[in-house]
Amino acid sequence: MSALTSTSPPTPSHTHTYASLYANILHLSKTLPDLTSSSPGDRVLLVYTPSTSFILAFLALLHCSLVPVPVFPPNPLNVKTDVDAFDNIITSSGAKVALTNSSYDKARTLGKIKGALKGSPGFKGERRVSWYNTDLLSPPPSPPLPLGDDDDAAAEDRDAGLCFLQYTSGSTSAPKGVRITLPSLHHNLSAISSCLSTSPSTVEVSWLPQYHDMGLIGSYLGLLWCGGSGHYTSPVTFIKDPLSVMRLCSG
């Protein structure tokens, strides 16, 4: 059964079944701590253009007891627009690692070239974190790795602690990190599912930003909570072509 389908140009369209979603999350959760030299409780920035890579990384970090910090991907070609908010999030979260996908990685490279040609220093904060492109990691083995005893122990440790940091939009002041615990997330998802009467037969279409609380919790996680199928496009695609969402609904 299809779980997530992302159609967000220029990122290639991609579909994950629940089986492939599980395999990728488990593989990433085994790979990321050693790759990034991270320990349980460390904060990790998620700086992704719209794609299924974002939710894979988010869930993998939860699985290995690292703390996801979803953020708006700043425009690398125009550092003046988002530099202060991004630098503030790096400082306040204490993150030393940032995960991203190929389309944003390419934009970062172009931004560095543009900055070098103009003599611009670029993002000061960007140089304080180590960047990893999860799209370039090797695919998961088939069949997927089995769960180990340490996985259950890690899940127990997370029950009463920090699940992820959700930053406010920063429209009226500097973005502020809100601590989301696993019990509060469970309660929220259960309430959403109950109010909307969602089920495995639910089919969802969304253009909401994946780093935003409504997009992340109400859309992505809410969909996975009920076991339905989700079709996602980017906010930019929706703004340029609002009827694209209607075409997804009719498809």
HELIX and SHEET records of a PDB file:
HELIX    1   1 TYR A   18  THR A   36  1                                  19    
HELIX    2   2 THR A   52  HIS A   63  1                                  12    
HELIX    3   3 VAL A   79  SER A   93  1                                  15    
HELIX    4   4 SER A  102  LYS A  118  1                                  17    
HELIX    5   5 GLY A  125  ARG A  128  5                                   4    
HELIX    6   6 THR A  134  LEU A  136  5                                   3    
HELIX    7   7 ASP A  149  ARG A  158  1                                  10    
HELIX    8   8 LEU A  182  LEU A  196  1                                  15    
HELIX    9   9 ASP A  213  ASP A  213  1                                   1    
HELIX   10  10 MET A  214  LEU A  221  3                                   8    
HELIX   11  11 GLY A  222  CYS A  226  1                                   5    
HELIX   12  12 PRO A  235  LYS A  240  1                                   6    
HELIX   13  13 LEU A  243  SER A  250  1                                   8    
SHEET    1   A 4 THR A  11  THR A  17  0                                        
SHEET    2   A 4 SER A   2  SER A   8 -1                                        
SHEET    3   A 4 SER A 229  TYR A 232  1                                        
SHEET    4   A 4 VAL A 203  SER A 206  1                                        
SHEET    1   B 4 VAL A  67  PRO A  70  0                                        
SHEET    2   B 4 ARG A  43  VAL A  47  1                                        
SHEET    3   B 4 VAL A  97  THR A 100  1                                        
SHEET    4   B 4 SER A 130  ASN A 133  1                                        
SHEET    1   C 2 LEU A 162  TYR A 167  0                                        
SHEET    2   C 2 GLY A 177  THR A 181 -1                                        
END                                                                             
